[in-house]
Amino acid sequence: MKKIKVGLIGVGHLGSIQAEKLHTFPEVEALYLVDISEERLRKALERIESREEKPIIVEKNFRNILSEVDAVVVATPTSTHYEIAREVLRSGKPLFLEKPMTANYDEALELVEIAESKGIPFQVGYIERFQRAVKELLKRVQNPLFIEAHRLSSFVERNLDIDVVLDLMIHDLDLVFLLKKDGEIDFIHAVGAPVFTDKIDIVNVRIVFRDGTTCNLTASRISQQRQRKFRVFERGVYYSVDTIEKSFLEIRPKPEKRDFVVEKKIFPEDDPMREELSSFLKSVIEGKEVSPSGREALVSLKYALRIRDEVMRSILQKV
């Protein structure tokens, strides 16, 4: 088995979990942890519990590791993504970058073009693609008529450098465009409001495709209870995914009996973060394609930014 050295830049809430998982992969020969905070580095080291004698190197400046590692994972705040990712890609290192790529489309496009010009893997962290319940959904849906999503979280003081569209809703936009790859959009109507921050904290958007497929998506980071539900309605069948419960549900009506046929699958051992990191490592070691690539991730980013801008225009008009 080929082994590689991996650099992880950013060991906050998400990065510390990624550090723990990366350290357990047999193909990871050494792990380089980078953060400007000594306290976060200390906590990340404490979190990693492994019997393997695997080197862990800590560093405060990400530039110091680029010549040492074979691949890089970036889990820093979005506002830092462009600067860090650009240097990583320019150095020729394969990159896993947490979503959203950036909060600016032109910057994201530049990152994609650098990766493509160098022919190196560039994966964006859309973890929902690696949920087994979501994979089951994508395998079964044929011709969606209506798509509904609720992605609700309680308020936490992280990811506040971006709004709720880029923070949460972008996951559901990614799934919508996976299901409607060639669909043309007729119109988008979005409403929302800043509540606890100066950015949009709650948003609802209605997307209608030319073929009539309608999507109603809601995202909030000020709810009292967490919710992660994605529903798809087709003629004669209804699908529901709950990624907190890790469940997939298919309901088919039986009109002649005024009844339903219900199939439910639960995946309690599912670990989508490990799966997406494994996918990235395989792309580096075995040359497999990443999912999603930076190019693919541009689609959901473009519409997330469009939704954000429409909501902000609406808010400013009311001031």
Secondary structure, 3 states (H helix, E strand, C coil): CCCEEEEEECCCHHHHHHHHHHCCCCCEEEEEEECCCHHHHHHHHHHCCCCCCCCEEEECCHHHHCCCCCEEEECCCHHHHHHHHHHHHHCCCCEEEECCCCCCHHHHHHHHHHHHHHCCCEEEECHHHHCHHHHHHHHHCCCCCEEEEEEECCCCCCCCCCCHHHHHHHHHHHHHHHHCCCCCEEEEEEEEECCCCCCCCEEEEEEEECCCCEEEEEEECCCCCCEEEEEEEECCEEEEEECCCCEEEEEEEEHHHCEEEEEEEECCCCCHHHHHHHHHHHHHHHCCCCCCEHHHHHHHHHHHHHHHHHHHHHHHHHC
